[in-house]
Amino acid sequence: MSRQEFMERLNRLLSDIPVNERQEALNYYENYFEDAGPENEAKIVVGFAALGLVVTGIGMLMFTIGLLGVIALVWILGKVIPWMITAGIDLCRRLFTGKKSS
């Protein structure tokens, strides 16, 4: 990937943030490339690509943790809510009939 391809891709990836923030980020990376010099562009692109993989991996991990949390919550609620309904019905029977359900 070249510097130009990197910058175009970054611009696309940042398309959902406000224009001024996107331009600020693009300026930061352009300045980074300028300061490093043309002889280091390939190394910088590879480094940023590796960082992108790390960030993507972290994002996927956080998504997985969140998804597991939702699954656990649904499982717990699936166990607790039926118990609460049964307990509520039993309480109503006791209050209105004086009998405990079997």
N, CA, C and O atoms as a GROMACS GRO file, in nm:
protein
  408
    1MET      N    1   0.085  -0.117   0.000
    1MET     CA    2   0.000   0.000   0.000
    1MET      C    3   0.090   0.124   0.000
    1MET      O    4   0.189   0.129   0.073
    2SER      N    5   0.056   0.219  -0.081
    2SER     CA    6   0.134   0.342  -0.090
    2SER      C    7   0.080   0.446   0.009
    2SER      O    8  -0.025   0.427   0.071
    3ARG      N    9   0.153   0.554   0.022
    3ARG     CA   10   0.109   0.665   0.107
    3ARG      C   11  -0.028   0.716   0.060
    3ARG      O   12  -0.118   0.738   0.140
    4GLN      N   13  -0.041   0.734  -0.069
    4GLN     CA   14  -0.166   0.786  -0.126
    4GLN      C   15  -0.283   0.691  -0.096
    4GLN      O   16  -0.391   0.735  -0.057
    5GLU      N   17  -0.260   0.562  -0.115
    5GLU     CA   18  -0.365   0.462  -0.088
    5GLU      C   19  -0.402   0.463   0.061
    5GLU      O   20  -0.519   0.454   0.097
    6PHE      N   21  -0.300   0.475   0.145
    6PHE     CA   22  -0.323   0.480   0.289
    6PHE      C   23  -0.412   0.600   0.324
    6PHE      O   24  -0.509   0.586   0.398
    7MET      N   25  -0.377   0.716   0.271
    7MET     CA   26  -0.451   0.837   0.302
    7MET      C   27  -0.594   0.830   0.249
    7MET      O   28  -0.687   0.876   0.316
    8GLU      N   29  -0.613   0.773   0.131
    8GLU     CA   30  -0.748   0.757   0.076
    8GLU      C   31  -0.831   0.662   0.161
    8GLU      O   32  -0.949   0.685   0.187
    9ARG      N   33  -0.767   0.555   0.203
    9ARG     CA   34  -0.837   0.457   0.287
    9ARG      C   35  -0.873   0.518   0.422
    9ARG      O   36  -0.984   0.499   0.473
   10LEU      N   37  -0.778   0.591   0.480
   10LEU     CA   38  -0.804   0.658   0.607
   10LEU      C   39  -0.920   0.757   0.593
   10LEU      O   40  -1.006   0.765   0.681
   11ASN      N   41  -0.922   0.829   0.486
   11ASN     CA   42  -1.030   0.924   0.461
   11ASN      C   43  -1.166   0.852   0.455
   11ASN      O   44  -1.264   0.900   0.512
   12ARG      N   45  -1.171   0.738   0.388
   12ARG     CA   46  -1.295   0.659   0.382
   12ARG      C   47  -1.334   0.608   0.521
   12ARG      O   48  -1.451   0.612   0.558
   13LEU      N   49  -1.235   0.559   0.596
   13LEU     CA   50  -1.265   0.504   0.729
   13LEU      C   51  -1.314   0.611   0.826
   13LEU      O   52  -1.389   0.582   0.919
   14LEU      N   53  -1.271   0.733   0.805
   14LEU     CA   54  -1.311   0.842   0.893
   14LEU      C   55  -1.433   0.918   0.843
   14LEU      O   56  -1.467   1.023   0.897
   15SER      N   57  -1.499   0.866   0.741
   15SER     CA   58  -1.608   0.938   0.677
   15SER      C   59  -1.728   0.963   0.769
   15SER      O   60  -1.809   1.051   0.741
   16ASP      N   61  -1.740   0.888   0.877
   16ASP     CA   62  -1.856   0.906   0.964
   16ASP      C   63  -1.832   1.005   1.079
   16ASP      O   64  -1.920   1.024   1.162
   17ILE      N   65  -1.714   1.069   1.084
   17ILE     CA   66  -1.689   1.169   1.186
   17ILE      C   67  -1.702   1.308   1.122
   17ILE      O   68  -1.695   1.321   1.000
   18PRO      N   69  -1.720   1.412   1.204
   18PRO     CA   70  -1.734   1.546   1.148
   18PRO      C   71  -1.615   1.584   1.059
   18PRO      O   72  -1.502   1.543   1.083
   19VAL      N   73  -1.644   1.664   0.956
   19VAL     CA   74  -1.545   1.699   0.855
   19VAL      C   75  -1.421   1.763   0.917
   19VAL      O   76  -1.309   1.731   0.878
   20ASN      N   77  -1.439   1.854   1.012
   20ASN     CA   78  -1.324   1.921   1.072
   20ASN      C   79  -1.234   1.824   1.148
   20ASN      O   80  -1.112   1.836   1.144
   21GLU      N   81  -1.294   1.727   1.218
   21GLU     CA   82  -1.215   1.626   1.290
   21GLU      C   83  -1.143   1.534   1.192
   21GLU      O   84  -1.028   1.496   1.214
   22ARG      N   85  -1.211   1.498   1.084
   22ARG     CA   86  -1.150   1.412   0.983
   22ARG      C   87  -1.031   1.484   0.920
   22ARG      O   88  -0.924   1.424   0.903
   23GLN      N   89  -1.049   1.611   0.886
   23GLN     CA   90  -0.940   1.686   0.824
   23GLN      C   91  -0.822   1.701   0.920
   23GLN      O   92  -0.707   1.697   0.878
   24GLU      N   93  -0.852   1.719   1.046
   24GLU     CA   94  -0.746   1.728   1.147
   24GLU      C   95  -0.665   1.599   1.153
   24GLU      O   96  -0.542   1.602   1.160
   25ALA      N   97  -0.734   1.485   1.151
   25ALA     CA   98  -0.665   1.356   1.153
   25ALA      C   99  -0.584   1.336   1.026
   25ALA      O  100  -0.469   1.290   1.032
   26LEU      N  101  -0.641   1.369   0.912
   26LEU     CA  102  -0.569   1.354   0.786
   26LEU      C  103  -0.445   1.444   0.782
   26LEU      O  104  -0.339   1.404   0.735
   27ASN      N  105  -0.458   1.567   0.834
   27ASN     CA  106  -0.343   1.657   0.840
   27ASN      C  107  -0.234   1.600   0.930
   27ASN      O  108  -0.115   1.611   0.900
   28TYR      N  109  -0.276   1.540   1.042
   28TYR     CA  110  -0.178   1.479   1.134
   28TYR      C  111  -0.095   1.373   1.060
   28TYR      O  112   0.027   1.373   1.069
   29TYR      N  113  -0.162   1.284   0.988
   29TYR     CA  114  -0.090   1.176   0.919
   29TYR      C  115  -0.008   1.230   0.802
   29TYR      O  116   0.101   1.179   0.775
   30GLU      N  117  -0.059   1.330   0.733
   30GLU     CA  118   0.019   1.392   0.625
   30GLU      C  119   0.148   1.452   0.682
   30GLU      O  120   0.256   1.434   0.625
   31ASN      N  121   0.136   1.522   0.794
   31ASN     CA  122   0.254   1.580   0.859
   31ASN      C  123   0.350   1.472   0.906
   31ASN      O  124   0.472   1.487   0.899
   32TYR      N  125   0.294   1.362   0.955
   32TYR     CA  126   0.376   1.250   1.000
   32TYR      C  127   0.461   1.198   0.884
   32TYR      O  128   0.581   1.176   0.897
   33PHE      N  129   0.395   1.178   0.770
   33PHE     CA  130   0.467   1.132   0.650
   33PHE      C  131   0.573   1.234   0.608
   33PHE      O  132   0.685   1.197   0.573
   34GLU      N  133   0.537   1.361   0.609
   34GLU     CA  134   0.630   1.466   0.568
   34GLU      C  135   0.753   1.469   0.658
   34GLU      O  136   0.866   1.479   0.610
   35ASP      N  137   0.731   1.460   0.789
   35ASP     CA  138   0.842   1.463   0.884
   35ASP      C  139   0.935   1.342   0.867
   35ASP      O  140   1.056   1.354   0.885
   36ALA      N  141   0.878   1.227   0.834
   36ALA     CA  142   0.958   1.104   0.821
   36ALA      C  143   1.038   1.104   0.691
   36ALA      O  144   1.143   1.041   0.684
   37GLY      N  145   0.990   1.171   0.592
   37GLY     CA  146   1.058   1.174   0.462
   37GLY      C  147   1.014   1.061   0.372
   37GLY      O  148   0.965   0.958   0.419
   38PRO      N  149   1.031   1.081   0.241
   38PRO     CA  150   0.982   0.983   0.143
   38PRO      C  151   1.050   0.847   0.155
   38PRO      O  152   0.991   0.745   0.120
   39GLU      N  153   1.172   0.845   0.205
   39GLU     CA  154   1.244   0.718   0.216
   39GLU      C  155   1.184   0.627   0.324
   39GLU      O  156   1.211   0.507   0.325
   40ASN      N  157   1.103   0.682   0.413
   40ASN     CA  158   1.044   0.602   0.522
   40ASN      C  159   0.895   0.576   0.504
   40ASN      O  160   0.832   0.517   0.592
   41GLU      N  161   0.837   0.619   0.393
   41GLU     CA  162   0.694   0.605   0.372
   41GLU      C  163   0.647   0.460   0.380
   41GLU      O  164   0.545   0.431   0.444
   42ALA      N  165   0.720   0.370   0.317
   42ALA     CA  166   0.678   0.228   0.317
   42ALA      C  167   0.677   0.172   0.458
   42ALA      O  168   0.586   0.098   0.494
   43LYS      N  169   0.778   0.207   0.539
   43LYS     CA  170   0.784   0.158   0.678
   43LYS      C  171   0.666   0.212   0.760
   43LYS      O  172   0.607   0.142   0.841
   44ILE      N  173   0.634   0.338   0.736
   44ILE     CA  174   0.524   0.400   0.810
   44ILE      C  175   0.391   0.333   0.774
   44ILE      O  176   0.311   0.303   0.862
   45VAL      N  177   0.369   0.311   0.645
   45VAL     CA  178   0.245   0.247   0.602
   45VAL      C  179   0.232   0.107   0.663
   45VAL      O  180   0.125   0.070   0.709
   46VAL      N  181   0.341   0.031   0.663
   46VAL     CA  182   0.338  -0.103   0.722
   46VAL      C  183   0.309  -0.094   0.872
   46VAL      O  184   0.231  -0.173   0.925
   47GLY      N  185   0.373   0.002   0.939
   47GLY     CA  186   0.348   0.020   1.083
   47GLY      C  187   0.205   0.055   1.113
   47GLY      O  188   0.144   0.001   1.205
   48PHE      N  189   0.149   0.149   1.034
   48PHE     CA  190   0.009   0.187   1.055
   48PHE      C  191  -0.085   0.072   1.022
   48PHE      O  192  -0.186   0.054   1.089
   49ALA      N  193  -0.052  -0.007   0.922
   49ALA     CA  194  -0.135  -0.122   0.887
   49ALA      C  195  -0.136  -0.223   1.001
   49ALA      O  196  -0.240  -0.279   1.035
   50ALA      N  197  -0.018  -0.246   1.061
   50ALA     CA  198  -0.010  -0.339   1.175
   50ALA      C  199  -0.090  -0.285   1.293
   50ALA      O  200  -0.160  -0.360   1.361
   51LEU      N  201  -0.081  -0.155   1.316
   51LEU     CA  202  -0.158  -0.094   1.423
   51LEU      C  203  -0.307  -0.108   1.396
   51LEU      O  204  -0.385  -0.133   1.488
   52GLY      N  205  -0.347  -0.093   1.270
   52GLY     CA  206  -0.487  -0.111   1.234
   52GLY      C  207  -0.536  -0.252   1.263
   52GLY      O  208  -0.650  -0.270   1.307
   53LEU      N  209  -0.450  -0.351   1.239
   53LEU     CA  210  -0.487  -0.489   1.271
   53LEU      C  211  -0.505  -0.508   1.420
   53LEU      O  212  -0.597  -0.577   1.464
   54VAL      N  213  -0.419  -0.446   1.499
   54VAL     CA  214  -0.430  -0.455   1.644
   54VAL      C  215  -0.560  -0.391   1.691
   54VAL      O  216  -0.633  -0.449   1.772
   55VAL      N  217  -0.589  -0.271   1.639
   55VAL     CA  218  -0.712  -0.201   1.677
   55VAL      C  219  -0.834  -0.281   1.636
   55VAL      O  220  -0.930  -0.292   1.712
   56THR      N  221  -0.830  -0.338   1.516
   56THR     CA  222  -0.942  -0.421   1.470
   56THR      C  223  -0.959  -0.542   1.561
   56THR      O  224  -1.071  -0.579   1.596
   57GLY      N  225  -0.848  -0.604   1.599
   57GLY     CA  226  -0.854  -0.718   1.690
   57GLY      C  227  -0.913  -0.681   1.825
   57GLY      O  228  -0.993  -0.755   1.881
   58ILE      N  229  -0.874  -0.564   1.876
   58ILE     CA  230  -0.930  -0.518   2.003
   58ILE      C  231  -1.079  -0.492   1.988
   58ILE      O  232  -1.158  -0.528   2.076
   59GLY      N  233  -1.118  -0.430   1.877
   59GLY     CA  234  -1.260  -0.405   1.852
   59GLY      C  235  -1.340  -0.534   1.846
   59GLY      O  236  -1.450  -0.542   1.901
   60MET      N  237  -1.285  -0.634   1.779
   60MET     CA  238  -1.354  -0.763   1.769
   60MET      C  239  -1.363  -0.829   1.907
   60MET      O  240  -1.464  -0.891   1.940
   61LEU      N  241  -1.257  -0.816   1.986
   61LEU     CA  242  -1.259  -0.873   2.121
   61LEU      C  243  -1.366  -0.806   2.206
   61LEU      O  244  -1.441  -0.873   2.277
   62MET      N  245  -1.373  -0.673   2.199
   62MET     CA  246  -1.474  -0.601   2.276
   62MET      C  247  -1.615  -0.639   2.231
   62MET      O  248  -1.705  -0.654   2.314
   63PHE      N  249  -1.634  -0.655   2.100
   63PHE     CA  250  -1.764  -0.697   2.048
   63PHE      C  251  -1.800  -0.835   2.102
   63PHE      O  252  -1.913  -0.859   2.144
   64THR      N  253  -1.702  -0.926   2.100
   64THR     CA  254  -1.726  -1.063   2.148
   64THR      C  255  -1.760  -1.063   2.295
   64THR      O  256  -1.851  -1.133   2.338
   65ILE      N  257  -1.686  -0.984   2.374
   65ILE     CA  258  -1.715  -0.976   2.518
   65ILE      C  259  -1.855  -0.922   2.540
   65ILE      O  260  -1.930  -0.972   2.624
   66GLY      N  261  -1.891  -0.818   2.464
   66GLY     CA  262  -2.026  -0.762   2.476
   66GLY      C  263  -2.132  -0.862   2.437
   66GLY      O  264  -2.236  -0.873   2.503
   67LEU      N  265  -2.108  -0.935   2.329
   67LEU     CA  266  -2.203  -1.036   2.283
   67LEU      C  267  -2.218  -1.147   2.387
   67LEU      O  268  -2.330  -1.193   2.413
   68LEU      N  269  -2.107  -1.190   2.445
   68LEU     CA  270  -2.115  -1.293   2.550
   68LEU      C  271  -2.192  -1.242   2.670
   68LEU      O  272  -2.266  -1.317   2.734
   69GLY      N  273  -2.175  -1.113   2.702
   69GLY     CA  274  -2.252  -1.054   2.812
   69GLY      C  275  -2.401  -1.056   2.784
   69GLY      O  276  -2.480  -1.087   2.873
   70VAL      N  277  -2.439  -1.025   2.662
   70VAL     CA  278  -2.581  -1.028   2.625
   70VAL      C  279  -2.635  -1.170   2.631
   70VAL      O  280  -2.745  -1.193   2.681
   71ILE      N  281  -2.557  -1.264   2.580
   71ILE     CA  282  -2.600  -1.405   2.584
   71ILE      C  283  -2.618  -1.451   2.728
   71ILE      O  284  -2.716  -1.518   2.761
   72ALA      N  285  -2.523  -1.415   2.815
   72ALA     CA  286  -2.533  -1.453   2.956
   72ALA      C  287  -2.656  -1.390   3.020
   72ALA      O  288  -2.727  -1.455   3.096
   73LEU      N  289  -2.682  -1.263   2.988
   73LEU     CA  290  -2.798  -1.194   3.044
   73LEU      C  291  -2.928  -1.260   2.998
   73LEU      O  292  -3.019  -1.281   3.078
   74VAL      N  293  -2.936  -1.294   2.870
   74VAL     CA  294  -3.056  -1.360   2.818
   74VAL      C  295  -3.074  -1.496   2.886
   74VAL      O  296  -3.186  -1.534   2.919
   75TRP      N  297  -2.964  -1.569   2.905
   75TRP     CA  298  -2.974  -1.700   2.970
   75TRP      C  299  -3.022  -1.685   3.114
   75TRP      O  300  -3.109  -1.758   3.159
   76ILE      N  301  -2.964  -1.587   3.185
   76ILE     CA  302  -3.004  -1.564   3.324
   76ILE      C  303  -3.151  -1.525   3.331
   76ILE      O  304  -3.227  -1.577   3.413
   77LEU      N  305  -3.191  -1.432   3.244
   77LEU     CA  306  -3.331  -1.389   3.245
   77LEU      C  307  -3.424  -1.504   3.207
   77LEU      O  308  -3.536  -1.512   3.257
   78GLY      N  309  -3.377  -1.590   3.119
   78GLY     CA  310  -3.457  -1.707   3.081
   78GLY      C  311  -3.480  -1.801   3.198
   78GLY      O  312  -3.580  -1.873   3.204
   79LYS      N  313  -3.386  -1.800   3.292
   79LYS     CA  314  -3.401  -1.884   3.413
   79LYS      C  315  -3.478  -1.810   3.522
   79LYS      O  316  -3.561  -1.870   3.591
   80VAL      N  317  -3.452  -1.681   3.537
   80VAL     CA  318  -3.510  -1.605   3.648
   80VAL      C  319  -3.655  -1.567   3.622
   80VAL      O  320  -3.738  -1.580   3.712
   81ILE      N  321  -3.687  -1.521   3.503
   81ILE     CA  322  -3.823  -1.473   3.476
   81ILE      C  323  -3.926  -1.585   3.492
   81ILE      O  324  -4.029  -1.563   3.556
   82PRO      N  325  -3.903  -1.704   3.436
   82PRO     CA  326  -4.003  -1.810   3.461
   82PRO      C  327  -4.019  -1.842   3.609
   82PRO      O  328  -4.130  -1.870   3.655
   83TRP      N  329  -3.909  -1.837   3.684
   83TRP     CA  330  -3.917  -1.862   3.827
   83TRP      C  331  -3.999  -1.753   3.895
   83TRP      O  332  -4.081  -1.782   3.983
   84MET      N  333  -3.977  -1.627   3.855
   84MET     CA  334  -4.051  -1.516   3.913
   84MET      C  335  -4.200  -1.527   3.881
   84MET      O  336  -4.284  -1.498   3.966
   85ILE      N  337  -4.232  -1.569   3.760
   85ILE     CA  338  -4.373  -1.585   3.722
   85ILE      C  339  -4.437  -1.696   3.805
   85ILE      O  340  -4.547  -1.680   3.857
   86THR      N  341  -4.366  -1.807   3.817
   86THR     CA  342  -4.417  -1.919   3.896
   86THR      C  343  -4.435  -1.878   4.042
   86THR      O  344  -4.537  -1.910   4.104
   87ALA      N  345  -4.338  -1.806   4.097
   87ALA     CA  346  -4.348  -1.761   4.236
   87ALA      C  347  -4.464  -1.663   4.253
   87ALA      O  348  -4.534  -1.667   4.354
   88GLY      N  349  -4.484  -1.577   4.154
   88GLY     CA  350  -4.596  -1.481   4.160
   88GLY      C  351  -4.730  -1.551   4.156
   88GLY      O  352  -4.822  -1.516   4.230
   89ILE      N  353  -4.742  -1.650   4.070
   89ILE     CA  354  -4.866  -1.728   4.061
   89ILE      C  355  -4.892  -1.801   4.192
   89ILE      O  356  -5.004  -1.804   4.242
   90ASP      N  357  -4.786  -1.860   4.247
   90ASP     CA  358  -4.798  -1.932   4.374
   90ASP      C  359  -4.841  -1.837   4.486
   90ASP      O  360  -4.926  -1.872   4.568
   91LEU      N  361  -4.785  -1.718   4.489
   91LEU     CA  362  -4.821  -1.620   4.590
   91LEU      C  363  -4.967  -1.579   4.576
   91LEU      O  364  -5.038  -1.567   4.677
   92CYS      N  365  -5.014  -1.559   4.454
   92CYS     CA  366  -5.155  -1.523   4.431
   92CYS      C  367  -5.248  -1.635   4.477
   92CYS      O  368  -5.351  -1.609   4.539
   93ARG      N  369  -5.210  -1.758   4.447
   93ARG     CA  370  -5.293  -1.872   4.491
   93ARG      C  371  -5.301  -1.876   4.643
   93ARG      O  372  -5.408  -1.898   4.699
   94ARG      N  373  -5.188  -1.855   4.708
   94ARG     CA  374  -5.188  -1.856   4.856
   94ARG      C  375  -5.276  -1.745   4.910
   94ARG      O  376  -5.352  -1.765   5.005
   95LEU      N  377  -5.264  -1.626   4.850
   95LEU     CA  378  -5.340  -1.512   4.901
   95LEU      C  379  -5.490  -1.529   4.880
   95LEU      O  380  -5.570  -1.495   4.967
   96PHE      N  381  -5.528  -1.583   4.765
   96PHE     CA  382  -5.670  -1.587   4.732
   96PHE      C  383  -5.737  -1.719   4.766
   96PHE      O  384  -5.859  -1.723   4.785
   97THR      N  385  -5.661  -1.828   4.775
   97THR     CA  386  -5.724  -1.958   4.805
   97THR      C  387  -5.671  -2.018   4.932
   97THR      O  388  -5.732  -2.110   4.987
   98GLY      N  389  -5.560  -1.970   4.980
   98GLY     CA  390  -5.501  -2.028   5.099
   98GLY      C  391  -5.428  -2.157   5.070
   98GLY      O  392  -5.377  -2.220   5.163
   99LYS      N  393  -5.421  -2.198   4.943
   99LYS     CA  394  -5.354  -2.323   4.907
   99LYS      C  395  -5.224  -2.293   4.833
   99LYS      O  396  -5.212  -2.198   4.755
  100LYS      N  397  -5.127  -2.380   4.860
  100LYS     CA  398  -5.000  -2.371   4.788
  100LYS      C  399  -5.011  -2.460   4.666
  100LYS      O  400  -5.063  -2.571   4.672
  101SER      N  401  -4.959  -2.408   4.550
  101SER     CA  402  -4.964  -2.491   4.429
  101SER      C  403  -4.862  -2.603   4.439
  101SER      O  404  -4.761  -2.590   4.509
  102SER      N  405  -4.888  -2.712   4.369
  102SER     CA  406  -4.800  -2.828   4.377
  102SER      C  407  -4.696  -2.828   4.270
  102SER      O  408  -4.614  -2.919   4.264
   0.00000   0.00000   0.00000
